[in-house]
Amino acid sequence: MTKKKLSKKNLWRGIRLFLFLSIAATAIILFLTISEETINQLKLISPLFLILTFFSTTFRFIFDVWRLRYITGALGKEITWKGAFYFTMGGLAFGAVTPMQVGGIPFQLYVCKKEGILIPEGTAAVFSRGLLSALVLPFLLPFIYYYKKYLSSGIMSAIVKYLIVFYGIFAVIFVLLLTQTPRLKRKFGDKVKGIIIFKQVFTTEFMRRKTLFLKAYITTFFSLGFYFLTAPLLIKGLGIKAPFFEATILQIVMTYAVNFLPTPAASGLAEGGAMAVFYHLMPTYILGVYVMLWRFFTSYLGIIVGIISISKFVTEKGK
């Protein structure tokens, strides 16, 4: 990412756009859905399930930090718990101001540098996190297919097609990087030097420490598993009677979808998409409140913690 993209002007522009889209989308959804019945439904809130939603989100972050330590260990490096926490949560906060969360990568690489991890190794760590999350999806496809009737509606069908296109593109790029490196080097020379170094780090270091890489993969299942529980637990917390597994499947689809939405932290699109995806599981009068809380637990809470962690990191390391 260039210095221009990392300038204060662009960061503040991203923050303003993120806040504007998030607030506007939430306000519109609440305006369209709140009624007198909403107040009656809120009286049925279960504090227990809301607390469980919070703990589920917390464990998601813990396992995400944990798997980063396994990933760096598989690279032959060690990152402290504090460094892994800054890397994970700070990345979420910086990612919130850029489409597809790519803005967190420079900060994450900087944290790696402060932890004694070189740029190629840090890049391999960043990329591996996304790769491991993507490799969980094949194990989920049978469950998604079982509830395929929920994927046939207009919005769900569009989201699924959107995911197929993007994951297909990234799969092709990944294969090309690993198999066509010599050809890329002959054609582009030093311009792909970083790709060559990355491939060397990725293919050699991970192969030497397969056990640690496997542990990172298993930890990814736990991190995503707690993430997938957000929707069903939150629905229960609002006193809504809805099928637990169906809500989980819809959460899985939304989880993979929001990573590729072209607005800062998927703002605006995520709220609208959630409204369209979850509408058949609950009455309209509580849908707006649900979407607002769903976004808080799946996005805003992590961003808030990330901003606090960045402030702490800057205080310790200096500007």
C-alpha positions in Angstrom: 0.0 0.0 0.0 1.4 3.4 -1.0 2.1 6.3 1.4 -0.7 8.2 -0.3 -3.2 5.6 0.7 -1.9 5.7 4.3 -2.0 9.5 4.6 -4.0 11.1 7.4 -6.3 12.7 4.8 -7.2 9.3 3.3 -7.6 7.7 6.7 -9.9 10.4 8.0 -11.8 10.2 4.7 -12.3 6.5 5.3 -13.3 7.0 8.9 -15.9 9.6 7.9 -17.3 7.4 5.1 -17.5 4.4 7.5 -19.3 6.4 10.1 -21.7 8.1 7.6 -22.6 4.8 5.9 -23.0 2.9 9.2 -25.1 5.6 10.9 -27.2 6.3 7.8 -27.9 2.6 7.1 -28.8 1.9 10.7 -31.1 5.0 10.9 -32.9 4.0 7.7 -33.4 0.4 8.8 -34.7 1.4 12.3 -37.0 4.0 10.7 -38.5 1.4 8.4 -38.9 -1.3 11.1 -39.6 0.1 14.5 -43.2 0.2 15.7 -45.2 -0.1 18.9 -44.7 -3.9 18.7 -40.9 -3.3 18.9 -41.3 -2.1 22.5 -43.3 -5.2 23.5 -40.7 -7.5 21.8 -37.9 -5.8 23.7 -39.5 -6.7 27.0 -38.8 -10.3 26.0 -35.0 -9.8 25.8 -33.0 -12.5 27.5 -29.9 -11.0 29.2 -28.4 -14.5 29.4 -28.2 -15.0 25.6 -27.0 -11.4 25.1 -24.2 -12.1 27.6 -23.4 -15.4 25.8 -23.2 -13.4 22.5 -20.7 -11.1 24.1 -18.6 -14.0 25.4 -18.8 -15.8 22.0 -17.4 -12.7 20.3 -14.7 -12.4 23.0 -13.6 -16.0 22.5 -13.6 -15.4 18.7 -11.0 -12.7 19.3 -9.0 -14.8 21.7 -8.7 -17.8 19.3 -7.9 -15.4 16.4 -5.0 -14.0 18.5 -4.0 -17.6 19.4 -3.9 -18.8 15.8 -1.6 -15.9 14.8 0.9 -17.2 17.4 0.7 -20.6 15.8 1.2 -19.2 12.3 4.2 -17.1 13.3 5.6 -20.2 15.1 5.2 -22.2 11.9 7.3 -19.5 10.2 10.1 -20.0 12.8 9.3 -16.8 14.5 7.6 -15.9 17.8 5.2 -13.0 18.4 4.2 -12.1 21.9 0.6 -12.3 23.1 0.5 -8.5 23.3 1.9 -8.2 19.8 -0.6 -10.7 18.4 -3.4 -8.8 20.1 -2.3 -5.5 18.6 -1.9 -7.2 15.2 -5.4 -8.7 15.3 -7.4 -6.0 16.8 -5.5 -3.0 15.4 -5.9 -4.6 12.0 -9.6 -4.7 12.4 -9.7 -1.0 13.3 -7.6 0.1 10.4 -9.4 -2.3 8.1 -12.6 -0.5 9.0 -11.6 2.6 6.9 -10.9 0.7 3.7 -12.8 -1.6 1.4 -12.3 -5.3 2.0 -10.3 -4.5 5.2 -7.0 -4.2 3.3 -6.1 -1.1 5.3 -5.2 -3.2 8.3 -2.3 -4.9 6.4 0.3 -2.1 6.7 -0.3 -1.8 10.4 -0.1 -5.5 10.9 3.2 -5.6 9.0 4.5 -2.8 11.2 3.6 -4.7 14.3 5.4 -7.7 12.9 8.5 -5.6 12.3 8.4 -4.4 15.9 8.2 -8.0 17.0 11.3 -8.9 15.0 9.4 -10.5 12.1 10.6 -9.5 8.6 8.3 -8.2 5.9 8.2 -11.4 3.8 7.4 -13.4 6.9 4.9 -10.9 8.1 3.2 -10.9 4.7 3.1 -14.7 4.8 1.4 -14.5 8.2 -1.1 -12.0 7.0 -1.9 -14.0 3.9 -2.1 -17.3 5.9 -4.8 -16.0 8.2 -7.1 -15.3 5.2 -6.1 -18.6 3.6 -6.9 -20.7 6.6 -10.3 -19.0 7.0 -11.0 -19.8 3.3 -9.9 -23.4 3.8 -12.6 -23.8 6.5 -15.3 -23.1 3.9 -15.1 -26.5 2.1 -16.0 -28.3 5.4 -19.1 -26.1 5.8 -20.4 -26.6 2.2 -22.4 -29.8 3.1 -24.2 -28.0 5.9 -24.9 -25.0 3.6 -26.1 -27.3 0.9 -28.5 -29.0 3.3 -30.2 -25.6 3.9 -30.0 -24.6 0.2 -33.6 -23.6 0.1 -32.5 -20.4 2.0 -29.9 -19.7 -0.7 -32.4 -19.7 -3.6 -34.0 -16.3 -2.8 -32.9 -13.3 -4.9 -30.5 -11.7 -2.3 -29.0 -15.0 -1.1 -28.5 -16.2 -4.6 -26.7 -13.0 -5.5 -24.5 -13.2 -2.4 -23.6 -16.8 -3.1 -22.7 -16.0 -6.7 -20.6 -13.0 -5.5 -18.7 -15.3 -3.1 -18.1 -17.9 -5.9 -16.6 -15.2 -8.1 -14.3 -13.7 -5.5 -13.1 -17.0 -4.0 -12.6 -18.3 -7.5 -10.4 -15.4 -8.4 -8.3 -15.6 -5.3 -7.9 -19.4 -5.8 -6.6 -18.8 -9.3 -4.2 -16.1 -8.1 -2.9 -18.3 -5.3 -2.3 -21.3 -7.7 -0.5 -19.0 -10.1 1.8 -17.6 -7.4 2.8 -21.1 -6.3 3.2 -22.7 -9.7 4.1 -19.9 -12.2 6.8 -18.1 -10.2 9.6 -18.7 -12.7 7.5 -17.4 -15.6 6.5 -14.4 -13.6 10.1 -13.7 -12.8 11.2 -13.9 -16.4 8.4 -11.6 -17.5 8.4 -9.0 -14.7 11.9 -9.3 -13.2 12.5 -7.5 -9.9 8.9 -6.3 -9.9 7.8 -9.7 -8.5 10.8 -10.1 -6.1 8.4 -9.8 -3.2 6.2 -12.6 -4.6 9.3 -14.9 -5.0 10.5 -14.2 -1.4 6.9 -14.7 -0.1 6.6 -18.1 -1.9 10.0 -19.2 -0.5 8.9 -18.3 3.0 5.4 -19.9 2.6 6.5 -23.2 1.1 9.7 -23.8 3.1 9.0 -22.6 6.6 5.5 -24.1 6.9 6.7 -27.4 5.5 9.3 -27.6 8.3 6.7 -27.0 11.0 3.6 -28.7 9.8 2.3 -29.4 13.3 2.2 -25.8 14.2 0.5 -24.9 10.9 -2.1 -27.7 11.6 -2.7 -26.2 15.1 -3.3 -22.8 13.4 -5.8 -24.4 11.1 -7.6 -26.1 14.0 -7.6 -22.8 16.0 -9.2 -21.1 12.9 -12.2 -23.5 13.2 -12.7 -22.4 16.9 -12.4 -18.7 16.0 -14.9 -18.9 13.2 -17.1 -21.3 15.1 -17.6 -18.7 17.8 -18.2 -16.1 15.1 -20.9 -18.2 13.5 -22.7 -18.4 16.8 -23.4 -14.6 16.8 -26.7 -14.8 14.8 -28.4 -17.7 16.6 -27.4 -16.5 20.1 -28.4 -12.9 19.4 -31.8 -14.0 18.0 -32.4 -16.0 21.2 -31.3 -13.0 23.2 -34.0 -10.8 21.6 -36.6 -13.4 22.5 -37.2 -14.5 19.0 -38.1 -18.1 18.2 -36.1 -19.2 15.2 -34.3 -22.4 14.1 -30.8 -22.4 15.6 -29.0 -24.1 12.7 -30.7 -22.1 10.0 -29.6 -18.9 11.7 -26.1 -20.3 11.9 -26.0 -21.1 8.2 -27.1 -17.6 7.3 -24.4 -16.2 9.6 -21.8 -18.4 7.9 -22.8 -17.0 4.5 -22.8 -13.4 5.7 -19.4 -13.9 7.4 -17.7 -14.8 4.2 -19.6 -12.2 2.2 -18.8 -9.1 4.2 -15.1 -9.6 3.7 -15.5 -8.8 0.0 -18.0 -5.9 0.1 -16.5 -2.7 -1.5 -17.1 -0.2 1.3 -15.2 0.6 4.5 -15.9 -2.3 6.9 -18.8 -3.3 4.5 -20.8 -0.4 6.0 -24.2 0.2 4.5 -24.1 -3.0 2.4 -23.7 -5.3 5.4 -26.7 -3.7 7.2 -28.8 -4.0 4.1 -27.6 -7.5 3.4 -28.3 -8.6 6.9 -31.8 -7.2 6.7 -32.5 -9.0 3.5 -30.9 -12.3 4.7 -32.4 -12.6 8.2 -35.9 -11.1 7.5 -37.6 -14.4 7.3 -36.4 -15.5 10.7 -38.1 -12.8 12.7 -40.9 -10.2 12.5 -40.2 -6.9 10.7 -40.7 -4.8 13.9 -37.6 -6.4 15.6 -35.5 -6.8 12.5 -34.0 -3.3 12.7 -32.9 -3.8 16.3 -31.5 -7.2 15.4 -29.4 -5.8 12.5 -28.1 -3.0 14.7 -27.0 -5.4 17.5 -25.7 -7.9 14.9 -23.4 -5.3 13.4 -22.2 -4.3 16.9 -21.1 -7.8 17.8 -19.7 -8.8 14.4 -18.0 -5.5 13.5 -18.2 -2.5 15.8 -17.1 -4.1 19.0 -13.9 -5.3 17.3 -13.3 -1.9 15.8 -13.8 -0.2 19.2 -11.3 -2.6 20.9 -9.0 -2.1 17.9 -9.0 1.6 18.3 -8.2 1.3 22.0 -5.4 -1.2 21.2 -3.9 1.1 18.6 -3.8 4.0 21.1 -2.0 1.7 23.5 0.4 0.5 20.9 1.2 4.1 19.8 1.8 5.1 23.5 4.2 2.2 23.9 6.0 2.3 20.6 5.8 6.0 19.7 4.3 7.6 16.7 
